[in-house]
Amino acid sequence: MNYLTIIAAVWGICAICAVLFIRGAAQRNQEPLRVQSEREPNANRSGDYGRPV
């Protein structure tokens, strides 16, 4: 094999590994969105149950 072919192959493998690593490290939201139903009328209230001021 040619010297330049080997260098191109090594750089190509590094580029493919970098792309796969970045795609694997990307954050994905796997949790389905929750739809507010009529049974939950207080879903918009904050969950702060601390001491009143």
PyMOL Python script that loads the backbone (N, CA, C, O; Angstrom):
from pymol import cmd

cmd.read_pdbstr("""\
ATOM      1  N   MET A   1       0.844  -1.201   0.000  1.00  0.00           N
ATOM      2  CA  MET A   1       0.000   0.000   0.000  1.00  0.00           C
ATOM      3  C   MET A   1       0.876   1.246   0.000  1.00  0.00           C
ATOM      4  O   MET A   1       1.997   1.259   0.509  1.00  0.00           O
ATOM      5  N   ASN A   2       0.337   2.245  -0.569  1.00  0.00           N
ATOM      6  CA  ASN A   2       1.003   3.541  -0.639  1.00  0.00           C
ATOM      7  C   ASN A   2       0.992   4.197   0.743  1.00  0.00           C
ATOM      8  O   ASN A   2       0.070   3.980   1.530  1.00  0.00           O
ATOM      9  N   TYR A   3       2.005   4.987   1.031  1.00  0.00           N
ATOM     10  CA  TYR A   3       2.117   5.693   2.315  1.00  0.00           C
ATOM     11  C   TYR A   3       0.928   6.635   2.533  1.00  0.00           C
ATOM     12  O   TYR A   3       0.387   6.696   3.637  1.00  0.00           O
ATOM     13  N   LEU A   4       0.523   7.360   1.506  1.00  0.00           N
ATOM     14  CA  LEU A   4      -0.611   8.283   1.615  1.00  0.00           C
ATOM     15  C   LEU A   4      -1.931   7.533   1.810  1.00  0.00           C
ATOM     16  O   LEU A   4      -2.836   8.050   2.466  1.00  0.00           O
ATOM     17  N   THR A   5      -2.055   6.344   1.262  1.00  0.00           N
ATOM     18  CA  THR A   5      -3.259   5.540   1.436  1.00  0.00           C
ATOM     19  C   THR A   5      -3.407   5.111   2.896  1.00  0.00           C
ATOM     20  O   THR A   5      -4.508   5.123   3.449  1.00  0.00           O
ATOM     21  N   ILE A   6      -2.294   4.737   3.508  1.00  0.00           N
ATOM     22  CA  ILE A   6      -2.330   4.334   4.914  1.00  0.00           C
ATOM     23  C   ILE A   6      -2.727   5.520   5.791  1.00  0.00           C
ATOM     24  O   ILE A   6      -3.553   5.379   6.692  1.00  0.00           O
ATOM     25  N   ILE A   7      -2.142   6.679   5.528  1.00  0.00           N
ATOM     26  CA  ILE A   7      -2.474   7.884   6.312  1.00  0.00           C
ATOM     27  C   ILE A   7      -3.950   8.244   6.123  1.00  0.00           C
ATOM     28  O   ILE A   7      -4.619   8.592   7.096  1.00  0.00           O
ATOM     29  N   ALA A   8      -4.466   8.170   4.910  1.00  0.00           N
ATOM     30  CA  ALA A   8      -5.869   8.478   4.646  1.00  0.00           C
ATOM     31  C   ALA A   8      -6.786   7.476   5.340  1.00  0.00           C
ATOM     32  O   ALA A   8      -7.842   7.851   5.850  1.00  0.00           O
ATOM     33  N   ALA A   9      -6.388   6.200   5.362  1.00  0.00           N
ATOM     34  CA  ALA A   9      -7.210   5.180   6.022  1.00  0.00           C
ATOM     35  C   ALA A   9      -7.251   5.417   7.534  1.00  0.00           C
ATOM     36  O   ALA A   9      -8.307   5.280   8.152  1.00  0.00           O
ATOM     37  N   VAL A  10      -6.113   5.772   8.131  1.00  0.00           N
ATOM     38  CA  VAL A  10      -6.084   6.034   9.569  1.00  0.00           C
ATOM     39  C   VAL A  10      -6.940   7.247   9.903  1.00  0.00           C
ATOM     40  O   VAL A  10      -7.710   7.209  10.863  1.00  0.00           O
ATOM     41  N   TRP A  11      -6.822   8.315   9.136  1.00  0.00           N
ATOM     42  CA  TRP A  11      -7.646   9.511   9.372  1.00  0.00           C
ATOM     43  C   TRP A  11      -9.127   9.219   9.155  1.00  0.00           C
ATOM     44  O   TRP A  11      -9.975   9.735   9.883  1.00  0.00           O
ATOM     45  N   GLY A  12      -9.440   8.401   8.166  1.00  0.00           N
ATOM     46  CA  GLY A  12     -10.832   8.037   7.916  1.00  0.00           C
ATOM     47  C   GLY A  12     -11.422   7.248   9.076  1.00  0.00           C
ATOM     48  O   GLY A  12     -12.561   7.490   9.476  1.00  0.00           O
ATOM     49  N   ILE A  13     -10.655   6.306   9.618  1.00  0.00           N
ATOM     50  CA  ILE A  13     -11.140   5.530  10.761  1.00  0.00           C
ATOM     51  C   ILE A  13     -11.323   6.435  11.969  1.00  0.00           C
ATOM     52  O   ILE A  13     -12.302   6.294  12.702  1.00  0.00           O
ATOM     53  N   CYS A  14     -10.391   7.370  12.189  1.00  0.00           N
ATOM     54  CA  CYS A  14     -10.529   8.321  13.309  1.00  0.00           C
ATOM     55  C   CYS A  14     -11.778   9.183  13.141  1.00  0.00           C
ATOM     56  O   CYS A  14     -12.484   9.447  14.113  1.00  0.00           O
ATOM     57  N   ALA A  15     -12.050   9.618  11.924  1.00  0.00           N
ATOM     58  CA  ALA A  15     -13.231  10.449  11.671  1.00  0.00           C
ATOM     59  C   ALA A  15     -14.515   9.660  11.918  1.00  0.00           C
ATOM     60  O   ALA A  15     -15.459  10.182  12.510  1.00  0.00           O
ATOM     61  N   ILE A  16     -14.553   8.417  11.473  1.00  0.00           N
ATOM     62  CA  ILE A  16     -15.745   7.588  11.687  1.00  0.00           C
ATOM     63  C   ILE A  16     -15.966   7.341  13.177  1.00  0.00           C
ATOM     64  O   ILE A  16     -17.098   7.401  13.656  1.00  0.00           O
ATOM     65  N   CYS A  17     -14.887   7.062  13.911  1.00  0.00           N
ATOM     66  CA  CYS A  17     -15.008   6.848  15.354  1.00  0.00           C
ATOM     67  C   CYS A  17     -15.490   8.111  16.058  1.00  0.00           C
ATOM     68  O   CYS A  17     -16.304   8.031  16.977  1.00  0.00           O
ATOM     69  N   ALA A  18     -14.997   9.274  15.639  1.00  0.00           N
ATOM     70  CA  ALA A  18     -15.424  10.534  16.262  1.00  0.00           C
ATOM     71  C   ALA A  18     -16.908  10.789  16.007  1.00  0.00           C
ATOM     72  O   ALA A  18     -17.628  11.214  16.910  1.00  0.00           O
ATOM     73  N   VAL A  19     -17.365  10.534  14.797  1.00  0.00           N
ATOM     74  CA  VAL A  19     -18.780  10.742  14.480  1.00  0.00           C
ATOM     75  C   VAL A  19     -19.659   9.794  15.296  1.00  0.00           C
ATOM     76  O   VAL A  19     -20.686  10.210  15.832  1.00  0.00           O
ATOM     77  N   LEU A  20     -19.269   8.544  15.391  1.00  0.00           N
ATOM     78  CA  LEU A  20     -20.061   7.584  16.160  1.00  0.00           C
ATOM     79  C   LEU A  20     -20.048   7.921  17.644  1.00  0.00           C
ATOM     80  O   LEU A  20     -21.060   7.744  18.323  1.00  0.00           O
ATOM     81  N   PHE A  21     -18.921   8.403  18.159  1.00  0.00           N
ATOM     82  CA  PHE A  21     -18.840   8.788  19.567  1.00  0.00           C
ATOM     83  C   PHE A  21     -19.739   9.978  19.853  1.00  0.00           C
ATOM     84  O   PHE A  21     -20.450   9.990  20.857  1.00  0.00           O
ATOM     85  N   ILE A  22     -19.714  10.981  18.978  1.00  0.00           N
ATOM     86  CA  ILE A  22     -20.537  12.174  19.190  1.00  0.00           C
ATOM     87  C   ILE A  22     -22.021  11.825  19.087  1.00  0.00           C
ATOM     88  O   ILE A  22     -22.831  12.332  19.863  1.00  0.00           O
ATOM     89  N   ARG A  23     -22.381  10.969  18.140  1.00  0.00           N
ATOM     90  CA  ARG A  23     -23.790  10.560  18.029  1.00  0.00           C
ATOM     91  C   ARG A  23     -24.239   9.767  19.234  1.00  0.00           C
ATOM     92  O   ARG A  23     -25.387   9.895  19.662  1.00  0.00           O
ATOM     93  N   GLY A  24     -23.366   8.954  19.791  1.00  0.00           N
ATOM     94  CA  GLY A  24     -23.709   8.158  20.958  1.00  0.00           C
ATOM     95  C   GLY A  24     -23.789   8.999  22.221  1.00  0.00           C
ATOM     96  O   GLY A  24     -24.532   8.664  23.143  1.00  0.00           O
ATOM     97  N   ALA A  25     -23.024  10.098  22.273  1.00  0.00           N
ATOM     98  CA  ALA A  25     -23.001  10.941  23.459  1.00  0.00           C
ATOM     99  C   ALA A  25     -24.089  12.009  23.436  1.00  0.00           C
ATOM    100  O   ALA A  25     -24.275  12.719  24.424  1.00  0.00           O
ATOM    101  N   ALA A  26     -24.809  12.133  22.324  1.00  0.00           N
ATOM    102  CA  ALA A  26     -25.852  13.155  22.228  1.00  0.00           C
ATOM    103  C   ALA A  26     -27.006  12.802  23.165  1.00  0.00           C
ATOM    104  O   ALA A  26     -27.398  11.641  23.285  1.00  0.00           O
ATOM    105  N   GLN A  27     -27.531  13.818  23.816  1.00  0.00           N
ATOM    106  CA  GLN A  27     -28.629  13.602  24.750  1.00  0.00           C
ATOM    107  C   GLN A  27     -29.928  13.453  23.983  1.00  0.00           C
ATOM    108  O   GLN A  27     -30.263  14.271  23.126  1.00  0.00           O
ATOM    109  N   ARG A  28     -30.659  12.381  24.312  1.00  0.00           N
ATOM    110  CA  ARG A  28     -31.951  12.147  23.666  1.00  0.00           C
ATOM    111  C   ARG A  28     -33.009  12.041  24.744  1.00  0.00           C
ATOM    112  O   ARG A  28     -32.782  11.451  25.801  1.00  0.00           O
ATOM    113  N   ASN A  29     -34.156  12.613  24.471  1.00  0.00           N
ATOM    114  CA  ASN A  29     -35.257  12.552  25.422  1.00  0.00           C
ATOM    115  C   ASN A  29     -36.102  11.326  25.081  1.00  0.00           C
ATOM    116  O   ASN A  29     -36.886  11.350  24.133  1.00  0.00           O
ATOM    117  N   GLN A  30     -35.937  10.256  25.857  1.00  0.00           N
ATOM    118  CA  GLN A  30     -36.671   9.020  25.608  1.00  0.00           C
ATOM    119  C   GLN A  30     -38.024   9.002  26.306  1.00  0.00           C
ATOM    120  O   GLN A  30     -38.852   8.135  26.028  1.00  0.00           O
ATOM    121  N   GLU A  31     -38.256   9.948  27.206  1.00  0.00           N
ATOM    122  CA  GLU A  31     -39.485   9.973  27.992  1.00  0.00           C
ATOM    123  C   GLU A  31     -40.625  10.562  27.162  1.00  0.00           C
ATOM    124  O   GLU A  31     -40.475  11.659  26.623  1.00  0.00           O
ATOM    125  N   PRO A  32     -41.752   9.873  27.043  1.00  0.00           N
ATOM    126  CA  PRO A  32     -42.867  10.430  26.261  1.00  0.00           C
ATOM    127  C   PRO A  32     -43.470  11.646  26.957  1.00  0.00           C
ATOM    128  O   PRO A  32     -43.451  11.751  28.183  1.00  0.00           O
ATOM    129  N   LEU A  33     -44.000  12.550  26.159  1.00  0.00           N
ATOM    130  CA  LEU A  33     -44.616  13.745  26.715  1.00  0.00           C
ATOM    131  C   LEU A  33     -45.902  13.385  27.439  1.00  0.00           C
ATOM    132  O   LEU A  33     -46.666  12.530  26.988  1.00  0.00           O
ATOM    133  N   ARG A  34     -46.130  14.037  28.551  1.00  0.00           N
ATOM    134  CA  ARG A  34     -47.317  13.767  29.349  1.00  0.00           C
ATOM    135  C   ARG A  34     -48.410  14.754  28.974  1.00  0.00           C
ATOM    136  O   ARG A  34     -48.182  15.964  28.965  1.00  0.00           O
ATOM    137  N   VAL A  35     -49.566  14.257  28.671  1.00  0.00           N
ATOM    138  CA  VAL A  35     -50.690  15.098  28.294  1.00  0.00           C
ATOM    139  C   VAL A  35     -51.524  15.360  29.537  1.00  0.00           C
ATOM    140  O   VAL A  35     -51.864  14.436  30.276  1.00  0.00           O
ATOM    141  N   GLN A  36     -51.851  16.638  29.763  1.00  0.00           N
ATOM    142  CA  GLN A  36     -52.651  16.989  30.933  1.00  0.00           C
ATOM    143  C   GLN A  36     -54.099  16.580  30.686  1.00  0.00           C
ATOM    144  O   GLN A  36     -54.723  17.005  29.714  1.00  0.00           O
ATOM    145  N   SER A  37     -54.607  15.765  31.564  1.00  0.00           N
ATOM    146  CA  SER A  37     -55.981  15.305  31.405  1.00  0.00           C
ATOM    147  C   SER A  37     -56.907  16.130  32.286  1.00  0.00           C
ATOM    148  O   SER A  37     -56.464  16.954  33.087  1.00  0.00           O
ATOM    149  N   GLU A  38     -58.187  15.892  32.121  1.00  0.00           N
ATOM    150  CA  GLU A  38     -59.172  16.617  32.932  1.00  0.00           C
ATOM    151  C   GLU A  38     -59.167  16.135  34.372  1.00  0.00           C
ATOM    152  O   GLU A  38     -59.674  16.823  35.257  1.00  0.00           O
ATOM    153  N   ARG A  39     -58.596  14.951  34.618  1.00  0.00           N
ATOM    154  CA  ARG A  39     -58.525  14.431  35.975  1.00  0.00           C
ATOM    155  C   ARG A  39     -57.463  15.147  36.812  1.00  0.00           C
ATOM    156  O   ARG A  39     -57.488  15.067  38.040  1.00  0.00           O
ATOM    157  N   GLU A  40     -56.538  15.839  36.165  1.00  0.00           N
ATOM    158  CA  GLU A  40     -55.464  16.518  36.861  1.00  0.00           C
ATOM    159  C   GLU A  40     -55.620  18.033  36.727  1.00  0.00           C
ATOM    160  O   GLU A  40     -54.833  18.659  36.017  1.00  0.00           O
ATOM    161  N   PRO A  41     -56.606  18.638  37.383  1.00  0.00           N
ATOM    162  CA  PRO A  41     -56.812  20.075  37.200  1.00  0.00           C
ATOM    163  C   PRO A  41     -55.703  20.927  37.827  1.00  0.00           C
ATOM    164  O   PRO A  41     -55.506  22.073  37.422  1.00  0.00           O
ATOM    165  N   ASN A  42     -54.983  20.386  38.802  1.00  0.00           N
ATOM    166  CA  ASN A  42     -53.953  21.158  39.487  1.00  0.00           C
ATOM    167  C   ASN A  42     -52.558  20.832  38.986  1.00  0.00           C
ATOM    168  O   ASN A  42     -51.587  21.011  39.721  1.00  0.00           O
ATOM    169  N   ALA A  43     -52.437  20.365  37.767  1.00  0.00           N
ATOM    170  CA  ALA A  43     -51.136  19.976  37.236  1.00  0.00           C
ATOM    171  C   ALA A  43     -50.240  21.187  37.015  1.00  0.00           C
ATOM    172  O   ALA A  43     -49.021  21.035  36.952  1.00  0.00           O
ATOM    173  N   ASN A  44     -50.812  22.393  36.896  1.00  0.00           N
ATOM    174  CA  ASN A  44     -50.002  23.586  36.657  1.00  0.00           C
ATOM    175  C   ASN A  44     -49.449  24.182  37.939  1.00  0.00           C
ATOM    176  O   ASN A  44     -48.604  25.076  37.884  1.00  0.00           O
ATOM    177  N   ARG A  45     -49.906  23.707  39.096  1.00  0.00           N
ATOM    178  CA  ARG A  45     -49.413  24.244  40.354  1.00  0.00           C
ATOM    179  C   ARG A  45     -47.967  23.831  40.565  1.00  0.00           C
ATOM    180  O   ARG A  45     -47.545  22.765  40.118  1.00  0.00           O
ATOM    181  N   SER A  46     -47.221  24.667  41.237  1.00  0.00           N
ATOM    182  CA  SER A  46     -45.841  24.312  41.525  1.00  0.00           C
ATOM    183  C   SER A  46     -45.831  23.285  42.654  1.00  0.00           C
ATOM    184  O   SER A  46     -46.783  23.179  43.427  1.00  0.00           O
ATOM    185  N   GLY A  47     -44.756  22.546  42.728  1.00  0.00           N
ATOM    186  CA  GLY A  47     -44.633  21.517  43.740  1.00  0.00           C
ATOM    187  C   GLY A  47     -43.957  22.039  44.998  1.00  0.00           C
ATOM    188  O   GLY A  47     -43.427  21.243  45.773  1.00  0.00           O
ATOM    189  N   ASP A  48     -43.958  23.340  45.227  1.00  0.00           N
ATOM    190  CA  ASP A  48     -43.299  23.907  46.389  1.00  0.00           C
ATOM    191  C   ASP A  48     -44.248  23.871  47.585  1.00  0.00           C
ATOM    192  O   ASP A  48     -45.201  24.646  47.661  1.00  0.00           O
ATOM    193  N   TYR A  49     -43.973  22.967  48.509  1.00  0.00           N
ATOM    194  CA  TYR A  49     -44.818  22.832  49.693  1.00  0.00           C
ATOM    195  C   TYR A  49     -44.072  23.317  50.935  1.00  0.00           C
ATOM    196  O   TYR A  49     -44.296  22.811  52.034  1.00  0.00           O
ATOM    197  N   GLY A  50     -43.209  24.270  50.763  1.00  0.00           N
ATOM    198  CA  GLY A  50     -42.414  24.778  51.874  1.00  0.00           C
ATOM    199  C   GLY A  50     -43.230  25.651  52.803  1.00  0.00           C
ATOM    200  O   GLY A  50     -44.440  25.800  52.632  1.00  0.00           O
ATOM    201  N   ARG A  51     -42.563  26.224  53.782  1.00  0.00           N
ATOM    202  CA  ARG A  51     -43.199  27.067  54.786  1.00  0.00           C
ATOM    203  C   ARG A  51     -43.708  28.334  54.147  1.00  0.00           C
ATOM    204  O   ARG A  51     -42.962  28.974  53.406  1.00  0.00           O
ATOM    205  N   PRO A  52     -44.946  28.728  54.397  1.00  0.00           N
ATOM    206  CA  PRO A  52     -45.470  29.986  53.819  1.00  0.00           C
ATOM    207  C   PRO A  52     -44.774  31.177  54.449  1.00  0.00           C
ATOM    208  O   PRO A  52     -44.374  31.138  55.612  1.00  0.00           O
ATOM    209  N   VAL A  53     -44.639  32.218  53.680  1.00  0.00           N
ATOM    210  CA  VAL A  53     -43.927  33.420  54.153  1.00  0.00           C
ATOM    211  C   VAL A  53     -44.900  34.397  54.779  1.00  0.00           C
ATOM    212  O   VAL A  53     -44.494  35.466  55.235  1.00  0.00           O
TER     213      VAL A  53
END
""", "prot")
cmd.dss("prot")
cmd.show_as("cartoon", "prot")
cmd.util.cbc("prot")
cmd.orient("prot")
